[in-house]
Amino acid sequence: MLRTQTSLSTWSEERSMKWLVLLGLVAFSECIVKIPLRRVKTMRKTLSGKNMLNNFLKEHAYRLSQISFRGSNLTIHPLRNIKDVVYMGSITIGTPPQEFQVIFDTGSSDLWVPSDICAIPPCSKHGRFRHLRSSTFRITNKTFSVAYESGSMKGVVAYDTVRIGDLVSTDQPFGLSMAEYGLEDVTFDGVLGLNYPNVSFSGAIPIFDKLKNEGAISELVFAFYLSKDKKEYSMVMFGGVDHRYYKGELNWVPLIQAGDWIVHMDRISMRRKVIACSGGCEAVVDTGVSMIKGPGILVDNIHELISARPQGSKHYVSCSAVSTLPPIIFTINGVNYRVPARAYILKDSRGHCYTVFEEITVSPSTETWILGNVFLRLYFSVFDRANDRIGLARAV
């Protein structure tokens, strides 16, 4: 999600607010933790996580039984699709467990949730960690802050037991926000970062790394299947990949350098003409960003080519023209990834059609594009920490 406004890399000032290796390489005896994300329209005030879990298991009991693996420890945990572009799910912190809705974010490395000490409006509108209720909690005097495009948080590092489904990390460092600014309207409580440790702003070991160090995850991989169209759930998988969620073979793309989920993109084209990234560019694969973001002048060029007109903060097209718009092709490591108009044009609450292309507000030194959930709903994505690469394949 969360490409923050600091300078850890050439583009790291842009952090939107954002919510394996093949199966054959993972032995059946190894643990694959799979967390489904269900598509729902109801917000958290009207539907509790417990009720969602009960309903999900009732509705999908047969289907879920078909994707279990002999000898594997399969954990099913409901997450939610917010407005079809942000994906979040529940974790618990503390003893006894306290539940929080977080974004599983490849764009950041820190885990944080609001603290009950934070009394300003953004914190009070979300689930807050009650530290006095946890017998395994301990606090430190280390503070940190993160600035996002849509707001910021300031917090303190603490330790407690964190659970993601059946994965348990004891004495896990995490952030407790003591102040939040500009985050009043977000639907999630906090963020669970899945980026490399060097991107951490708190300096704490990310939960994925700690689970690996403790032997809780057999393979240093995780993968995302994000819902689209009428699919009812999405899923993040830890420690392996279920090949039934994609078609064909995974196309592996090496990272530009270990330490961030950034790959080289060859070009962006439409109607067989290059429209951006003409000399090659960087592409950030980010599950915490909802849209596709790029340099302003190039985004404007795309809008002009599809006859999109600005209105407020968005660019709109006639809904009747969507069927005539061409696909846009993102070529990565020699493979063409087709994004049709039905994917890059969305409808707002009034039924008007707008594009998913947005400007990176603070331009990095090199041409950079952020491929968010609009792209990842089309392509199953595997993040391989062991080999510093990303696998992409067409999602089912």
C-alpha positions, 0 to 999 in steps of 0.5 A: 500500500503505502508508498511513504513520503520518505527517501528510502529509495528513488520513488519511496516518497510516493506511498498512497493510502493504500488496503511458491515457488510453484506448488510442486516445489512445496512438499505436502507436509509443509504448511501453506496458510491461505487467507481468503478475502471475501467480497462484501458491500457491508462496512465493519459497523454492520458486519462483525468479523465473527459473523463474516467467518460463520457465513463464509464457512457455511456458504463455501464449506464444499468449495474450501474442502476441495482446495485442501492439501493432504498433510497441509495445515490449511487456515481459512480466514475471511478478509474483505474487499473494500470498494473492489480496490482495497483488500484487508483482513483480520489479525489478532494481537495480545493475550487474550487476542484482540482483533484488527482489520489490516491491509496486507501491504507489499509496499511497506514493512511495518505492522501497526494498529491504533493505540487506546492512548490515541484519543484523536478522531482518526484513532477513535473511529477504529479498533484500538489496542487495549494494552492493559488487557494483554498479559504478554504486552511490553512497551519500548521507548522507541518512537517512529513516524510514517507519512502517507499521501493521504495522512500520517501516523506517529507511534511507539514500538511495542511487543506482543503475540500476533496471529495471522490465522494459524500463524503465531509470532510471539514477542512480535515487534509492532507499532502502536499509533499515538497520533494519526492525521488525515486517516479519519475516513479509512475503513481499516484499523492498521497495516501489515507490511510485507516488504523487505526489512530495510524498508521498515521505518520502525526498525523492527523485524517484519512479521513475515521475516520473524515467522520464517526465522522461527520455522513457522513458514516453510518457504519464503514466499507469499501470494495474492489472489484478488477478487474481480467481477463477481468473484466472492473472495480473495486470498493471500497465501503464506509458505506456498502457492495453490496453482488452481488460482491461476492459468498457465505457468508463472512468469518469474521477474527478477527484482531490480535489486533485493530489498524492494518489490520493484521490477524492470518494465519494458514498455506500455503500449496501446494499439501496437504503439508505445505510449509510456515507458518507451526506454524501459522503466521501473514498476512497483508491484504494490498490493496496498495501492488501489490504482495504477500510478505513473508520471503526470505527463504520461498519465495525461497522455493516456487520458488524452488517448482514451478521451478522458476528461478531468472532473474533480480529482478523477478523469471520466469517460462515457460509459457507453464508450468503454466497450470500444476502448482498446486494452493497454499492454504492460510488457514486463520481462518480455511478457505482455500483460493485457489490461482491458478497458473493463479493468481500467475503467471503474464506476463511481457511486453515481454510475459514472465511469472514470479511469484508474490512472493517477499521477505519482504526486512526487516524481522520482528520479527515474520513470516509475509506475506503481501497479496496484490492485487494478492490475493484480486482480487480473494477474495472480502474484507470487512474492519470492523472498528466497530468490528476490523475484515476483511471479505473475500469471493470469488469475482464474 
